[in-house]
Amino acid sequence: MMKKNMEIALTLLLVIALVGVAVVAYVAGRNPPTQSFTWQVAAQISGTGNQDTTEFSMNNPWRVAWSIQKQSDSFFFLAVYIKNGTGYSPIAEADATETNTTQGFVPVSYTGSFVIRVIAMNETEWTLQIQEPVVKPA
């Protein structure tokens, strides 16, 4: 009886392993190729000093491309805020002062209504581009 139970258990393990291999092969064959895309500028804002953008809406994940004309003692910080039921909540930020860079990207995976706050001191000139992905035709 013990030998019979062992044979049944081994047979079940073999069947489970074969089903697992078949499922992995099936799923691997069904995964579509990754779509490629480019970034399209939806809006561009430039300025100096501190400024809040007007509220805007995005229906897909997007990003902020930012650049500054850095001076010796410049300071630049931006924060992306999403509108909630009572106001705005911060969801992403960039700080050129900490990283000592003059350009970068802030990816945003949220959709909804947004405001971007820029804090730039000493007449630092800055440019923001609101960019959205556009799928390249196959």
N, CA, C and O of each residue as an XYZ file, in Angstrom:
552
protein
N       0.821     -1.187      0.000
C       0.000      0.000      0.000
C       0.870      1.258      0.000
O       0.568      2.233     -0.688
N       1.950      1.223      0.777
C       2.860      2.362      0.851
C       3.507      2.617     -0.499
O       3.661      3.766     -0.912
N       3.886      1.546     -1.189
C       4.513      1.695     -2.502
C       3.520      2.304     -3.495
O       3.899      3.136     -4.319
N       2.281      1.900     -3.421
C       1.251      2.414     -4.324
C       1.039      3.915     -4.088
O       0.912      4.679     -5.045
N       1.000      4.342     -2.808
C       0.850      5.762     -2.485
C       2.040      6.567     -2.995
O       1.877      7.685     -3.483
N       3.228      6.001     -2.881
C       4.438      6.683     -3.365
C       4.396      6.846     -4.875
O       4.789      7.891     -5.393
N       3.927      5.837     -5.584
C       3.815      5.921     -7.040
C       2.801      6.996     -7.446
O       3.022      7.755     -8.390
N       1.695      7.043     -6.718
C       0.669      8.051     -7.012
C       1.233      9.455     -6.761
O       1.021     10.357     -7.572
N       1.949      9.647     -5.643
C       2.519     10.949     -5.318
C       3.539     11.373     -6.362
O       3.542     12.528     -6.788
N       4.402     10.461     -6.780
C       5.396     10.785     -7.800
C       4.731     11.111     -9.139
O       5.167     12.021     -9.844
N       3.694     10.380     -9.484
C       2.970     10.651    -10.722
C       2.326     12.035    -10.668
O       2.376     12.781    -11.646
N       1.722     12.379     -9.533
C       1.115     13.702     -9.386
C       2.162     14.799     -9.484
O       1.922     15.819    -10.129
N       3.319     14.611     -8.856
C       4.392     15.603     -8.939
C       4.857     15.784    -10.380
O       5.104     16.908    -10.816
N       4.975     14.692    -11.113
C       5.393     14.761    -12.507
C       4.358     15.515    -13.347
O       4.718     16.339    -14.188
N       3.080     15.231    -13.117
C       2.018     15.915    -13.856
C       2.032     17.412    -13.535
O       1.907     18.244    -14.434
N       2.183     17.750    -12.260
C       2.220     19.163    -11.866
C       3.405     19.866    -12.515
O       3.267     20.989    -12.999
N       4.565     19.220    -12.530
C       5.746     19.825    -13.144
C       5.530     20.038    -14.637
O       5.884     21.091    -15.167
N       4.957     19.059    -15.317
C       4.708     19.184    -16.756
C       3.691     20.292    -17.051
O       3.854     21.042    -18.013
N       2.656     20.395    -16.235
C       1.677     21.456    -16.417
C       2.339     22.811    -16.190
O       2.068     23.759    -16.927
N       3.196     22.916    -15.188
C       3.906     24.167    -14.923
C       4.762     24.582    -16.094
O       4.750     25.750    -16.485
N       5.509     23.648    -16.664
C       6.349     23.945    -17.826
C       5.483     24.380    -19.004
O       5.838     25.316    -19.722
N       4.357     23.712    -19.207
C       3.469     24.070    -20.313
C       2.892     25.475    -20.123
O       2.790     26.232    -21.088
N       2.516     25.830    -18.901
C       1.958     27.153    -18.628
C       3.008     28.230    -18.875
O       2.708     29.256    -19.486
N       4.233     28.010    -18.408
C       5.302     28.990    -18.616
C       5.559     29.179    -20.110
O       5.713     30.310    -20.571
N       5.607     28.098    -20.860
C       5.840     28.191    -22.301
C       4.686     28.924    -22.991
O       4.912     29.722    -23.901
N       3.465     28.657    -22.563
C       2.299     29.317    -23.153
C       2.319     30.820    -22.881
O       2.113     31.624    -23.790
N       2.567     31.194    -21.628
C       2.593     32.611    -21.262
C       3.733     33.329    -21.979
O       3.543     34.440    -22.473
N       4.893     32.723    -22.043
C       6.032     33.341    -22.721
C       5.724     33.573    -24.198
O       6.150     34.580    -24.765
N       5.003     32.671    -24.818
C       4.647     32.821    -26.223
C       3.570     33.860    -26.465
O       3.459     34.389    -27.570
N       2.772     34.161    -25.446
C       1.667     35.113    -25.599
C       2.054     36.546    -25.296
O       1.326     37.459    -25.684
N       3.169     36.784    -24.618
C       3.546     38.155    -24.280
C       3.837     38.939    -25.550
O       4.720     38.567    -26.322
N       3.092     40.036    -25.773
C       3.323     40.830    -26.988
C       4.641     41.593    -26.868
O       5.114     41.840    -25.759
N       5.224     41.959    -27.981
C       6.444     42.764    -27.920
C       6.146     44.120    -27.270
O       5.037     44.642    -27.382
N       7.121     44.664    -26.611
C       6.964     45.958    -25.964
C       6.765     47.045    -27.014
O       7.503     47.121    -27.996
N       5.745     47.893    -26.788
C       5.506     48.989    -27.718
C       6.552     50.069    -27.495
O       6.913     50.375    -26.359
N       7.029     50.638    -28.584
C       7.949     51.760    -28.445
C       7.152     53.053    -28.601
O       6.114     53.083    -29.262
N       7.652     54.103    -27.990
C       6.951     55.371    -28.049
C       7.953     56.506    -28.038
O       9.132     56.324    -27.734
N       7.452     57.683    -28.379
C       8.238     58.910    -28.286
C       7.489     59.855    -27.355
O       6.322     59.630    -27.034
N       8.167     60.907    -26.929
C       7.545     61.897    -26.059
C       7.124     63.102    -26.888
O       7.906     63.626    -27.681
N       5.883     63.535    -26.697
C       5.322     64.689    -27.392
C       5.095     65.807    -26.374
O       4.591     65.561    -25.279
N       5.465     67.021    -26.735
C       5.290     68.157    -25.833
C       3.823     68.590    -25.856
O       3.295     68.985    -26.896
N       3.173     68.509    -24.690
C       1.785     68.946    -24.562
C       1.707     70.422    -24.182
O       0.761     71.115    -24.557
N       2.708     70.902    -23.436
C       2.754     72.311    -23.031
C       4.179     72.664    -22.635
O       4.936     71.807    -22.180
N       4.539     73.922    -22.809
C       5.855     74.404    -22.394
C       5.669     75.699    -21.614
O       4.905     76.581    -22.008
N       6.385     75.791    -20.500
C       6.290     76.961    -19.629
C       7.707     77.393    -19.296
O       8.541     76.559    -18.945
N       7.990     78.686    -19.402
C       9.305     79.223    -19.051
C       9.128     80.372    -18.076
O       8.083     81.022    -18.042
N      10.164     80.613    -17.284
C      10.085     81.733    -16.361
C      11.357     81.903    -15.568
O      12.357     81.227    -15.812
N      11.308     82.801    -14.627
C      12.379     83.000    -13.653
C      11.715     83.129    -12.289
O      10.568     83.563    -12.180
N      12.440     82.754    -11.274
C      11.908     82.886     -9.922
C      10.830     81.863     -9.606
O      10.677     80.856    -10.297
N      10.090     82.145     -8.547
C       9.059     81.237     -8.047
C       7.774     81.388     -8.858
O       7.377     82.495     -9.222
N       7.137     80.256     -9.132
C       5.897     80.309     -9.906
C       5.145     79.003     -9.764
O       5.752     77.935     -9.679
N       3.808     79.086     -9.737
C       2.934     77.922     -9.837
C       2.304     77.942    -11.221
O       1.885     78.996    -11.701
N       2.235     76.779    -11.865
C       1.554     76.707    -13.159
C       0.053     76.781    -12.930
O      -0.429     76.594    -11.813
N      -0.674     77.056    -13.997
C      -2.123     76.928    -13.912
C      -2.444     75.442    -13.867
O      -1.638     74.612    -14.289
N      -3.595     75.116    -13.366
C      -3.995     73.706    -13.276
C      -4.165     73.126    -14.677
O      -4.703     73.783    -15.569
N      -3.703     71.898    -14.861
C      -3.862     71.197    -16.130
C      -4.208     69.743    -15.851
O      -3.972     69.241    -14.751
N      -4.769     69.066    -16.849
C      -5.186     67.671    -16.693
C      -4.411     66.769    -17.628
O      -4.078     67.147    -18.751
N      -4.128     65.567    -17.147
C      -3.470     64.540    -17.962
C      -4.239     63.236    -17.771
O      -4.583     62.861    -16.650
N      -4.503     62.548    -18.891
C      -5.279     61.308    -18.853
C      -4.424     60.054    -18.953
O      -4.946     58.942    -18.889
N      -3.124     60.221    -19.108
C      -2.192     59.100    -19.204
C      -0.969     59.426    -18.369
O      -0.766     60.584    -18.004
N      -0.152     58.435    -18.060
C       1.133     58.756    -17.423
C       1.895     59.758    -18.290
O       1.745     59.764    -19.512
N       2.706     60.599    -17.661
C       3.374     61.688    -18.368
C       4.664     62.013    -17.641
O       5.016     61.352    -16.664
N       5.373     63.032    -18.116
C       6.584     63.459    -17.436
C       6.801     64.956    -17.618
O       6.259     65.579    -18.530
N       7.611     65.513    -16.721
C       8.052     66.899    -16.831
C       9.509     66.866    -17.251
O      10.340     66.283    -16.556
N       9.827     67.482    -18.374
C      11.219     67.686    -18.775
C      11.568     69.097    -18.333
O      10.887     70.047    -18.722
N      12.614     69.255    -17.528
C      12.970     70.573    -17.024
C      14.406     70.909    -17.387
O      15.253     70.028    -17.535
N      14.660     72.197    -17.526
C      16.025     72.664    -17.764
C      16.169     74.041    -17.138
O      15.196     74.785    -17.011
N      17.409     74.373    -16.746
C      17.680     75.688    -16.159
C      18.965     76.250    -16.750
O      19.827     75.517    -17.234
N      19.064     77.573    -16.696
C      20.310     78.257    -17.007
C      20.978     78.491    -15.659
O      20.678     79.464    -14.967
N      21.873     77.603    -15.299
C      22.465     77.625    -13.967
C      23.473     78.753    -13.824
O      24.305     78.999    -14.697
N      23.364     79.428    -12.684
C      24.323     80.460    -12.321
C      25.112     79.954    -11.122
O      24.791     78.906    -10.563
N      26.114     80.674    -10.735
C      26.995     80.199     -9.666
C      26.258     79.956     -8.350
O      26.599     79.022     -7.624
N      25.277     80.758     -8.036
C      24.574     80.594     -6.767
C      23.076     80.375     -6.971
O      22.259     80.856     -6.186
N      22.721     79.647     -8.030
C      21.312     79.446     -8.335
C      20.730     78.311     -7.481
O      21.452     77.460     -6.962
N      19.419     78.335     -7.359
C      18.666     77.323     -6.636
C      17.446     77.002     -7.471
O      16.752     77.909     -7.929
N      17.168     75.699     -7.680
C      16.001     75.298     -8.466
C      15.392     74.050     -7.853
O      16.087     73.073     -7.574
N      14.094     74.096     -7.649
C      13.333     72.971     -7.109
C      11.959     72.997     -7.761
O      11.362     74.063     -7.908
N      11.452     71.826     -8.155
C      10.081     71.769     -8.650
C       9.354     70.632     -7.961
O       9.949     69.612     -7.613
N       8.068     70.823     -7.771
C       7.218     69.801     -7.175
C       5.940     69.691     -7.995
O       5.353     70.695     -8.400
N       5.523     68.458     -8.230
C       4.278     68.193     -8.945
C       3.221     67.857     -7.889
O       3.440     67.015     -7.018
N       2.077     68.527     -7.984
C       0.975     68.317     -7.052
C      -0.240     67.805     -7.818
O      -0.549     68.294     -8.905
N      -0.929     66.811     -7.243
C      -2.173     66.308     -7.834
C      -3.346     66.836     -7.017
O      -3.279     66.922     -5.790
N      -4.415     67.187     -7.715
C      -5.607     67.706     -7.044
C      -6.324     66.556     -6.349
O      -6.551     65.497     -6.935
N      -6.674     66.788     -5.088
C      -7.464     65.801     -4.355
C      -8.752     66.474     -3.892
O      -9.060     67.578     -4.341
N      -9.492     65.847     -3.025
C     -10.785     66.376     -2.612
C     -10.731     67.704     -1.882
O     -11.694     68.470     -1.924
N      -9.611     67.995     -1.208
C      -9.548     69.215     -0.396
C      -8.474     70.196     -0.840
O      -8.349     71.269     -0.248
N      -7.708     69.869     -1.846
C      -6.622     70.746     -2.290
C      -5.682     69.986     -3.207
O      -6.109     69.363     -4.179
N      -4.390     70.046     -2.886
C      -3.382     69.380     -3.703
C      -2.429     68.589     -2.820
O      -2.135     68.990     -1.693
N      -1.950     67.464     -3.337
C      -0.982     66.629     -2.627
C       0.277     66.483     -3.480
O       0.178     66.263     -4.687
N       1.468     66.604     -2.867
C       2.707     66.440     -3.647
C       2.905     64.981     -4.035
O       2.670     64.080     -3.230
N       3.346     64.748     -5.295
C       3.556     63.368     -5.754
C       4.928     63.143     -6.391
O       5.356     61.997     -6.525
N       5.627     64.214     -6.786
C       6.946     64.055     -7.418
C       7.708     65.367     -7.295
O       7.115     66.436     -7.152
N       9.054     65.266     -7.353
C       9.863     66.485     -7.233
C      11.219     66.306     -7.899
O      11.653     65.190     -8.187
N      11.872     67.434     -8.134
C      13.244     67.460     -8.658
C      13.962     68.621     -8.004
O      13.369     69.666     -7.737
N      15.254     68.425     -7.746
C      16.059     69.452     -7.086
C      17.402     69.541     -7.798
O      18.260     68.677     -7.618
N      17.588     70.578     -8.603
C      18.832     70.739     -9.353
C      19.968     71.189     -8.454
O      21.134     70.992     -8.794
N      19.658     71.783     -7.326
C      20.695     72.265     -6.418
C      21.440     71.088     -5.788
O      22.666     71.107     -5.682
N      20.694     70.069     -5.374
C      21.295     68.890     -4.747
C      22.120     68.071     -5.742
O      23.189     67.564     -5.403
N      21.616     67.947     -6.967
C      22.269     67.089     -7.954
C      23.270     67.832     -8.828
O      24.034     67.208     -9.564
N      23.273     69.160     -8.752
C      24.174     69.995     -9.552
C      24.009     69.728    -11.053
O      24.990     69.680    -11.796
N      22.768     69.556    -11.481
C      22.461     69.328    -12.890
C      21.715     70.526    -13.462
O      21.250     71.395    -12.724
N      21.610     70.558    -14.782
C      20.898     71.654    -15.437
C      19.668     71.187    -16.207
O      18.962     72.003    -16.800
N      19.407     69.890    -16.205
C      18.214     69.379    -16.881
C      17.886     67.998    -16.346
O      18.733     67.320    -15.765
N      16.643     67.596    -16.553
C      16.238     66.277    -16.090
C      14.784     66.008    -16.412
O      14.121     66.800    -17.081
N      14.297     64.873    -15.925
C      12.930     64.435    -16.150
C      12.319     64.018    -14.821
O      12.996     63.468    -13.953
N      11.033     64.288    -14.681
C      10.270     63.827    -13.523
C       9.103     63.002    -14.061
O       8.138     63.571    -14.572
N       9.171     61.668    -13.956
C       8.062     60.841    -14.434
C       6.875     60.911    -13.469
O       7.050     60.957    -12.252
N       5.674     60.918    -14.031
C       4.453     60.956    -13.224
C       3.527     59.855    -13.735
O       3.109     59.880    -14.892
N       3.211     58.899    -12.880
C       2.358     57.790    -13.296
C       0.886     58.027    -12.983
O       0.038     57.213    -13.346
N       0.577     59.128    -12.316
C      -0.805     59.447    -11.978
C      -1.507     60.151    -13.129
O      -0.868     60.757    -13.990
N      -2.841     60.061    -13.128
C      -3.666     60.837    -14.051
C      -4.584     61.721    -13.220
O      -4.853     61.422    -12.056
N      -5.065     62.806    -13.814
C      -5.944     63.714    -13.088
C      -5.584     65.154    -13.371
O      -5.110     65.488    -14.457
N      -5.815     66.014    -12.372
C      -5.518     67.445    -12.492
C      -4.300     67.776    -11.644
O      -4.161     67.286    -10.523
N      -3.411     68.619    -12.191
C      -2.113     68.873    -11.570
C      -1.758     70.348    -11.571
O      -2.306     71.140    -12.338
N      -0.825     70.698    -10.692
C      -0.159     71.992    -10.660
C       1.308     71.707    -10.396
O       1.636     70.810     -9.618
N       2.195     72.459    -11.035
C       3.632     72.339    -10.770
C       4.090     73.625    -10.096
O       3.817     74.726    -10.576
N       4.785     73.470     -8.983
C       5.350     74.623     -8.270
C       6.850     74.651     -8.514
O       7.545     73.660     -8.289
N       7.341     75.792     -8.975
C       8.771     75.996     -9.198
C       9.278     76.984     -8.155
O       8.676     78.036     -7.940
N      10.373     76.644     -7.520
C      11.062     77.559     -6.614
C      12.460     77.754     -7.201
O      13.268     76.825     -7.221
N      12.733     78.951     -7.671
C      14.025     79.262     -8.307
C      14.491     80.616     -7.803
O      13.783     81.613     -7.940
N      15.667     80.652     -7.227
C      16.184     81.893     -6.646
C      17.288     82.480     -7.513
O      17.826     81.817     -8.400
N      17.610     83.731     -7.239
C      18.706     84.450     -7.903
C      18.511     84.539     -9.409
O      19.457     84.382    -10.180
N      17.282     84.790     -9.813
C      16.959     84.998    -11.232
C      17.308     83.799    -12.110
O      17.629     83.964    -13.286
N      17.246     82.625    -11.556
C      17.485     81.412    -12.337
C      16.392     81.265    -13.391
O      15.207     81.236    -13.061
N      16.792     81.172    -14.656
C      15.843     80.974    -15.751
C      15.567     79.476    -15.889
O      16.491     78.666    -15.820
N      14.306     79.109    -16.082
C      13.933     77.711    -16.181
C      12.881     77.501    -17.277
O      12.152     78.420    -17.651
N      12.828     76.277    -17.771
C      11.828     75.871    -18.758
C      11.297     74.503    -18.358
O      12.063     73.607    -18.005
N       9.983     74.351    -18.417
C       9.325     73.070    -18.166
C       8.593     72.647    -19.428
O       7.969     73.472    -20.096
N       8.667     71.379    -19.751
C       7.850     70.800    -20.816
C       7.002     69.693    -20.206
O       7.529     68.778    -19.575
N       5.708     69.776    -20.393
C       4.802     68.696    -20.020
C       4.792     67.760    -21.214
O       4.374     68.157    -22.301
N       5.240     66.535    -21.035
C       5.364     65.602    -22.154
C       4.494     64.372    -21.911
O       4.377     63.876    -20.791
N       3.889     63.899    -23.003
C       3.079     62.681    -22.935
C       3.589     61.686    -23.969
O       4.096     62.083    -25.018
N       3.456     60.389    -23.676
C       3.961     59.389    -24.614
C       3.023     59.216    -25.807
O       1.800     59.254    -25.671
N       3.626     59.026    -26.968
C       2.889     58.744    -28.190
C       3.461     57.446    -28.758
O       4.661     57.355    -29.019
N       2.606     56.448    -28.950
C       3.058     55.143    -29.450
C       3.442     55.270    -30.907
O       2.688     55.807    -31.718
N       4.637     54.765    -31.235
C       5.089     54.761    -32.624
C       4.295     53.717    -33.402
O       4.029     52.631    -32.887
N       3.914     54.036    -34.642
C       3.215     53.017    -35.437
C       4.128     51.835    -35.711
O       5.333     51.991    -35.909
N       3.538     50.662    -35.719
C       4.332     49.440    -35.941
C       4.754     49.279    -37.374
O       5.424     48.305    -37.715
